[in-house]
């Protein structure tokens, strides 16, 4: 066997230029794939984490049907047993209850329909960025009660309503029991989330205030959960199944993962993956045909040589093996070099990031940060090169099969 | 025959086919590459076209005119008091085949007995609106609005489901009127529409503009005037003209590109992305082109040595190799382009259906079916990139061939 390898190695370097071009082609494809896949995966994680941490959380516990209908009557009757269950599950970083309803909010000059959210001041700060983005006035005092309650709203909404800190807002809506829910509250803090949609469409008030104004009793609509890591989410979900089933409620409680809360995000990511895969496969095929000639030449220009070898007793099977070892050797050199260079390139950019330039401001509307960091992982470093390896070997294998039918006398006649 | 095609070209053509297997192999690489450039390029453009169509037809139109404060604060206070003046100017300025319509558009709260939610109330003129936006064709149950409708309302199917309501039922709409008070009015659901995106169905409710005007106390004033041109690519130029004609009378005139800035960013970047794709595919091909040409050159060294010994100028040898390369490239480009155009044509019947990924599509603002969009600049661009860069990389083997001294060349076996 070792003599085969030695021969293969020497054969490869009989035409150094040709070999180098072939190896470089394979390496080019691998570098590109490692980098692009790392970039894609890195941006997905960034997108998911930034989207969920703003507001949605990694998981939410809601009454069945609330997500679709947003009906004020679809409640979690009492968050306490759910919170107890969550406290027992490892990997849960923080959780917070919320209640929501749509209402008309009026200032002295303007009225707008907005979503009113009741949030628990202390725990909310641990599950979303709300406290951090308040840039005028103050976040809720964690001991807020009815007397010192106030409203938090976004910069854009404050502008549209023409209010500033301390101005009063009237909130008018429909309570859980259908009665009129009305209250007057002062503006306590104004935030800027960087996402126009968000800043324009919701206001936050303390949860106890909400519950009393909208006649909720102790009920809430959502329990928002943030996990330590994105990968913990499925485990936490299954751990919640039994405790949730044991809670008595009009509508059963369900734990929804971020991909159910924002199905668009998961599907958009899948679409990106699939379209990426299509592009990559086509690219690999172009490379394969591009270097096919090398493998073809390796056989067809040595017909005479093979003829002689067969005439002195080499089995066709061994010839095939020899040629295959050459092809595998070249391919492996290319793949390994490609993975190495690709990883270096990716690690460099993972450190410095890739700026999105002018469009970054616009993309922040979607929660996409201005710099994207490719993320090297075992999958991204090997999936692409593996595909290159397989397709290249298929391309190399096909001509090798032709060796089986080689006849020594005819072969030796060729020059 | 030889008068039409020079002898050098004839020789080049015959040289190319001396080793058919090798030539066909590299040609296949070029064909696949060019096909992918055209086909995938057309799909990329088609996807963006879908996004633009969505944005435009939803309600944006090609040109929008508002009170200058309306874009940042779309409330009833910021309205166009003299719409007749604006429509007169549109009549004079816009090309034949354009249509426009005026709307009242404010945010409102819709209520029924058990539900309430925020919506956008759109008061339309049914006839002109049908020529400008999607709503004219979109009503799937009941009927569209008529000129004599005083209390009819058309809502989206997703909203009807959310409110657990249907045709014939009442819907109460509340909004702020011109005096700052909350105006509220009951409408009867006469039509239910379906739209490309669920958010459209949940957000927009349509009434007759006169009904909205009575409710909000706006008289003849409107919130926006929207125009649709025969060709959306002319929107920017037309917007400038309208702006000039209006002499910036406290009004903001925007083309759809300004109203949908995210799409503008994508569109601007798209040409660059497509070019980057072309270059990457070319690089993948280039290795093969150089390798193949090198092989062809080294195989014929003896021949080149002989030709040089007989007096052929090196430059002619270079030209010969380049001619061979260009013939291979051209054949590949032509076949690849034909196959690319064919596959685009075949796909244009049904498009690529993304309905199974409906929510992701909506999140990204895309339309559910993608049709390929073939642009001549892409087709020619692909051919140009492959031919020009292909010739460039073929220079290396060509020059190598010309450099052999006759003695070296002829002594090699």
Interface residues (C-beta under 8 A of the other chain):
Chain A: X17 X18 X21 X22 X24 X25 X28 X29 X32 X69 X70 X71 X102 X103 X104 X106 X109 X110 X111 X112 X113 X114 X115 X159 X160 X173 X174 X178 X201 X262 X263 X264 X265 X266 X267 X268 X269 X270 X271 X278 X279 X282 X283 X285 X286 X287 X289 X290 X291 X292 X293 X294 X296 X297 X300 X301 X358 X359 X362 X363 X365
Chain B: X21 X22 X25 X26 X28 X29 X32 X33 X36 X40 X72 X73 X75 X107 X108 X109 X111 X114 X115 X116 X117 X118 X119 X162 X174 X175 X176 X180 X182 X261 X262 X265 X269 X277 X280 X281 X283 X284 X285 X286 X287 X288 X289 X290 X291 X292 X294 X295 X299 X354 X357 X358 X359 X360 X361 X362 X363 X364
